[in-house]
């Protein structure tokens, strides 16, 4: 009996609790306010037109900066390097001494040649005296014509021997001149490959002398694009390691044969009186023109970013701002190409006095 009463009381309590919750819920619903929407406002804005323009199509590639003129200084004679007169980075004039090669052996050869000349001169002097004496004897009929001819022939041989000795002396002097290496042209010593005591061999580069008042930029272009690149077109050159090092230069030539290793073609451009910060060996980024196409451009300030999305605010016919999502391309002189989302001619917002929202009324700033 006790259990039945306890169950009855429990059911009664649950019924009362449920009724109370229902009443509270109804009371709460009666206090709820209707949702409100943001009210459109007037915003003073600056606007511009999305321009449909002719855009230059380019192919980007890497390039290297090289001197327009580089002299590979070498020697025609083998010998030990005895003295170096310049250092890397030194500016040199044409004919200035760069290095010297030991000349002991050649000086001995030249002294030998000098002795040979003196001996030949003595032989010639003796032959001339003998020929003059035999000439007088022949006039007095004291010697025969054959004897006179033999003496005359001996004089000619002596004179030929003197000429040969003098040629040997001249050759030794020329070879001595090869041992004093001079700058072939004015420029800057950019690299030195030898030290004092090294053996210099004919044809072996000893140092580089570069002319840096004119630089050459050599870009590598693949076989798919090389036929679209033409001499005379203007290329954009950017040396990324230097701030603001952007140049425009005409394409000088397109080398018609590919490099065997890379299978790319060299395209050459020249920079006259370039930025003094530029150095041979630097890398550059080059955009080479390959044609034209039509595209839509908007000012960079018109771009709106929402997370990873980009868009622009358009001003529609009733001066209302509408956000249009777009896909962007490259930036060109402060303007950005819109690849999709605009067709050209639309009015876009480039700046506003207060933050702009979808549906606001645009008031153009005068």
C-alpha positions in Angstrom: 0.0 0.0 0.0 2.9 2.3 0.8 4.5 1.6 -2.6 1.2 2.5 -4.5 1.0 5.9 -2.7 4.6 6.6 -3.4 4.2 5.9 -7.2 1.1 8.1 -7.2 2.9 11.0 -5.6 5.8 10.7 -8.1 3.4 10.9 -11.1 1.8 13.9 -9.7 5.1 15.7 -9.2 6.2 15.0 -12.8 2.9 16.4 -14.1 3.3 19.6 -12.2 6.9 20.1 -13.3 6.1 19.6 -17.0 3.2 22.1 -16.7 5.5 24.7 -15.1 8.1 24.3 -17.9 5.5 24.8 -20.6 4.2 28.0 -19.0 7.8 29.3 -18.7 8.5 28.5 -22.4 5.3 30.3 -23.5 6.2 33.3 -21.4 9.7 33.4 -23.0 8.3 33.2 -26.5 6.1 36.2 -25.8 9.2 38.3 -25.0 11.1 37.5 -28.3 11.8 40.5 -30.6 11.7 40.2 -34.4 15.1 40.0 -36.3 16.3 43.3 -37.9 18.5 43.7 -41.0 21.4 46.2 -41.5 20.1 49.5 -43.0 21.7 50.6 -46.3 23.7 53.8 -45.9 25.2 56.3 -48.2 29.0 56.1 -48.6 31.2 58.6 -50.3 33.5 56.6 -52.7 36.0 57.0 -55.5 35.4 54.9 -58.6 37.1 53.9 -61.8 36.2 52.0 -64.9 37.3 48.4 -65.5 39.3 48.8 -68.7 39.3 46.4 -71.6 42.8 46.8 -72.9 45.3 45.1 -75.2 47.8 43.2 -73.1 51.2 42.0 -74.0 51.8 38.3 -73.7 55.2 37.4 -72.3 57.2 34.3 -71.5 59.2 34.4 -68.3 62.6 32.9 -68.0 65.9 33.1 -66.1 68.9 34.9 -67.3 72.5 35.7 -66.3 74.3 39.0 -66.4 77.6 39.0 -68.3 80.1 41.6 -69.5 79.5 42.7 -73.0 83.3 42.4 -73.6 85.4 40.0 -71.7 89.1 39.6 -72.5 90.6 36.2 -71.6 94.2 37.2 -70.8 96.7 34.4 -71.6 100.3 34.0 -72.8 102.0 32.5 -75.9 105.0 31.3 -73.9 105.4 28.7 -71.2 107.1 29.8 -68.0 106.8 30.4 -64.2 104.8 33.4 -63.1 107.3 35.7 -61.5 105.2 38.8 -60.6 101.6 39.9 -60.6 101.0 43.6 -60.9 97.2 43.9 -60.4 94.5 42.6 -58.1 90.9 41.5 -58.7 88.7 44.6 -58.8 91.5 46.9 -60.2 90.6 49.1 -63.1 93.2 48.9 -65.8 94.0 50.9 -69.0 94.9 49.4 -72.4 98.6 48.3 -72.4 98.9 48.3 -68.6 101.2 45.6 -67.2 99.2 42.7 -65.6 101.8 40.1 -64.8 105.2 38.9 -65.7 106.6 35.4 -66.5 110.2 34.4 -65.6 112.5 35.4 -68.5 115.9 34.0 -67.6 115.8 31.3 -70.4 114.7 33.7 -73.1 117.3 36.4 -72.0 120.0 33.7 -72.4 118.7 32.9 -75.8 118.6 36.6 -76.8 122.2 37.0 -75.7 123.1 34.0 -77.8 121.4 35.6 -80.7 123.3 38.8 -80.1 126.6 36.9 -80.2 125.5 35.3 -83.4 124.8 38.7 -84.9 128.3 40.0 -83.9 129.9 36.9 -85.4 127.9 37.2 -88.7 128.9 40.9 -88.9 132.5 40.0 -88.6 132.2 37.4 -91.3 130.5 39.9 -93.6 133.2 42.5 -93.0 135.9 40.0 -93.8 134.0 38.8 -96.9 133.5 42.3 -98.2 137.2 43.1 -97.8 138.1 39.9 -99.6 135.7 40.6 -102.4 137.2 44.1 -102.8 140.7 42.8 -103.0 139.8 40.1 -105.5 138.0 42.7 -107.5 141.2 44.7 -107.8 143.2 41.6 -108.7 140.7 40.7 -111.4 141.0 44.1 -113.0 144.8 43.5 -113.2 144.2 40.1 -114.6 145.8 38.5 -111.5 142.9 36.2 -110.7 140.4 34.4 -112.9 136.7 35.2 -113.2 135.8 32.0 -111.4 137.9 33.0 -108.4 136.2 36.3 -108.3 132.7 34.7 -108.5 133.6 32.3 -105.7 134.6 35.2 -103.4 131.4 37.2 -104.4 129.3 34.1 -103.5 131.0 33.9 -100.2 130.1 37.5 -99.5 126.5 36.9 -100.3 126.5 33.8 -98.0 128.0 35.9 -95.2 125.3 38.6 -95.7 122.6 35.9 -95.6 124.1 34.5 -92.4 124.0 38.0 -90.9 120.3 38.4 -91.8 119.5 35.0 -90.3 121.3 36.0 -87.0 119.5 39.3 -86.9 116.1 37.5 -87.4 117.0 35.2 -84.5 117.7 38.2 -82.3 114.4 39.8 -83.3 112.5 36.6 -82.5 114.1 36.4 -79.1 113.0 40.0 -78.5 109.5 39.2 -79.5 109.3 36.2 -77.3 110.6 38.3 -74.4 107.7 40.7 -75.0 105.3 37.8 -74.6 106.5 37.4 -71.0 105.2 40.8 -70.0 101.4 40.4 -70.1 99.5 43.7 -70.6 95.8 44.5 -70.7 94.4 44.2 -74.2 91.8 46.9 -73.5 90.6 49.2 -70.7 88.4 47.4 -68.1 88.3 45.9 -64.7 90.1 42.7 -63.5 87.2 40.6 -62.4 89.0 37.2 -61.9 92.6 36.0 -61.5 93.4 32.4 -61.9 97.2 32.3 -61.2 99.5 33.1 -58.3 103.2 33.9 -58.2 105.1 30.6 -58.9 102.4 29.0 -61.0 103.3 27.6 -64.4 101.7 29.5 -67.2 101.0 27.6 -70.4 100.1 28.9 -73.9 96.3 29.5 -74.2 95.7 29.0 -70.5 93.5 31.8 -69.1 95.4 33.8 -66.5 92.9 36.5 -65.7 89.7 38.2 -67.0 89.5 41.8 -67.9 85.8 42.9 -68.3 84.4 46.1 -69.7 81.6 46.9 -67.2 80.2 50.1 -68.8 78.0 47.8 -71.0 76.5 44.5 -69.7 74.9 41.6 -71.6 71.9 39.7 -70.3 71.6 36.2 -71.7 68.2 34.5 -71.2 67.5 30.8 -71.9 64.3 30.2 -73.9 62.8 26.8 -74.6 62.2 25.4 -78.1 58.4 25.9 -77.7 58.7 29.7 -77.3 61.8 30.7 -79.2 60.0 31.1 -82.5 57.8 33.7 -80.9 60.7 35.9 -79.7 62.0 38.5 -82.1 64.9 40.8 -82.2 63.9 44.5 -81.6 61.1 43.7 -79.1 61.5 45.2 -75.6 62.1 42.8 -72.7 61.6 43.5 -69.0 64.7 42.6 -66.9 64.6 42.3 -63.1 67.6 41.4 -61.0 65.8 40.0 -58.0 68.8 40.2 -55.6 68.8 44.0 -55.9 65.9 46.2 -54.8 64.4 48.2 -57.7 66.7 46.8 -60.3 64.2 46.6 -63.1 65.2 47.5 -66.7 63.8 47.6 -70.2 66.1 46.6 -73.0 65.6 45.7 -76.7 66.3 42.1 -77.7 69.6 42.3 -79.6 69.7 38.8 -81.1 68.2 35.3 -80.8 70.9 32.6 -81.2 69.6 30.1 -83.7 71.3 27.1 -82.3 70.4 25.4 -79.0 72.8 24.7 -76.2 73.7 21.0 -76.4 73.3 20.4 -72.6 70.2 22.4 -71.8 68.5 22.3 -75.2 67.5 26.0 -74.7 68.2 28.9 -77.0 70.1 32.1 -75.9 68.4 35.4 -76.2 70.8 38.4 -75.7 70.0 41.9 -74.5 72.4 44.8 -73.6 72.3 47.3 -70.8 74.1 50.6 -71.6 75.7 52.4 -68.6 73.9 50.0 -66.2 73.1 50.3 -62.5 76.6 50.3 -60.7 75.3 47.6 -58.4 75.1 45.1 -61.2 77.9 42.5 -61.4 78.7 39.8 -63.9 77.4 36.5 -62.7 74.1 37.8 -61.2 70.9 36.1 -62.0 67.9 38.0 -63.5 64.3 37.3 -64.3 63.4 38.3 -67.9 59.9 38.6 -69.4 60.1 38.3 -73.2 57.2 39.5 -75.4 55.6 36.9 -77.5 52.3 38.5 -78.7 49.2 40.4 -77.6 45.7 39.6 -76.2 42.7 41.4 -74.8 42.2 41.6 -71.1 40.4 43.5 -68.3 42.4 45.7 -65.9 41.2 47.4 -62.7 43.2 49.5 -60.2 45.0 47.6 -57.5 43.1 49.7 -54.9 39.7 48.2 -56.1 40.6 44.7 -54.9 38.7 43.5 -51.9 39.9 40.5 -49.9 37.7 38.2 -47.8 39.8 35.3 -46.5 41.1 33.5 -49.6 38.5 35.1 -51.9 39.1 38.3 -53.9 36.4 40.6 -55.4 35.5 44.1 -56.3 32.6 46.4 -55.4 30.6 47.3 -58.6 28.4 50.3 -58.8 25.2 49.2 -60.5 22.6 51.4 -62.3 20.9 52.6 -59.1 24.2 53.5 -57.5 24.1 50.5 -55.3 27.3 48.7 -54.3 27.4 45.0 -55.3 30.3 42.7 -54.4 31.5 40.7 -57.3 34.0 37.8 -56.8 36.7 37.7 -59.4 39.8 35.7 -60.3 43.0 37.8 -60.7 46.0 37.6 -62.9 49.3 39.6 -63.0 49.8 43.1 -61.8 50.8 45.6 -64.4 51.9 49.1 -63.4 49.5 49.5 -60.5 46.6 47.7 -62.2 45.6 44.1 -61.8 44.3 41.8 -64.6 40.9 40.3 -63.9 40.8 36.8 -65.5 37.2 36.1 -64.8 34.2 37.9 -63.2 34.3 41.2 -65.3 33.9 41.8 -69.0 35.2 45.4 -69.1 33.4 48.7 -68.8 32.0 48.1 -65.3 32.4 50.8 -62.7 34.4 49.6 -59.6 34.9 51.3 -56.3 38.6 52.2 -55.7 38.2 53.8 -52.2 35.6 54.9 -49.7 35.4 57.3 -46.8 33.9 54.6 -44.5 33.8 50.9 -44.8 31.6 49.8 -47.7 29.0 47.0 -47.4 26.8 45.1 -49.9 23.8 47.2 -50.8 25.1 50.6 -49.7 24.4 53.6 -51.9 27.5 54.9 -53.5 28.0 58.7 -53.6 30.8 59.6 -56.0 33.4 61.9 -54.6 33.6 65.1 -56.7 
